[in-house]
């Protein structure tokens, strides 16, 4: 049976902090569920999962931004800026879905734009950030 996952857990890089890895896997699981709902053309499930995804992403970014501020992460503004852009993009796509219930744009975002961004963001921003924060915590 073919998987409807947009990414597998093995596809996302691991970072220095286990808690961040758990958050990344949790978000991936939500996005994979969104894609399954898109394939099933289950509008109600898509809407519910998109709201869960948005809430999870906001909480994820708020925690990460808070840790970067607490430990004076040098690239905070760059990393935080990516969070702002990603959250704005997600809100826009979900808003478009809730206005039209046409899954086409959401499907492109879920299957193409988001996976590329997610892997790149973790590979570049989160790997460096988590190593810095972990070291800072150990030095407290």
C-alpha positions, 0 to 999 in steps of 0.5 A, a space after each residue: 500500500 502506498 503511503 500518503 505521507 509527504 515526508 517520513 520521520 527519517 527524512 527530517 534531520 535530527 538536532 541536538 535537543 531531543 525536545 525539539 526533535 519531538 516537536 518536529 516529529 509531531 508537526 510532521 505527523 500533523 502535516 501527514 494527516 492533513 495530506 491523508 485528509 486531502 487525498 480522502 477529500 474530507 473537508 471537515 477533517 482538513 479544516 480541523 487538522 489545519 487548525 491543529 497544525 496552525 496552533 502547533 506551529 505557533 506554539 513551536 515557534 513561540 517556544 523556540 523564539 523564547 529559548 533563542 531570546 533567553 540564551 541570546 542566540 546570535 542569529 535570533 533575528 534571522 531565525 525569528 524572521 524565518 518563523 514569521 515568514 513561515 507562519 504568515 505563509 501557513 496562515 495564508 494557505 489555511 485562510 484560502 482553504 477556509 474561504 474556498 474549500 478548494 484543496 488544490 493550493 493547500 495540496 501544493 503547499 502540503 506536498 511541495 512547498 512545506 516539506 522543502 522549507 521544513 527540511 531546509 529550515 531544520 537543516 540550516 536554522 534548527 541544527 545550529 540553534 539547538 546546538 547553541 542552546 544545548 551548550 548554553 543550558 549545559 553551561 548554566 
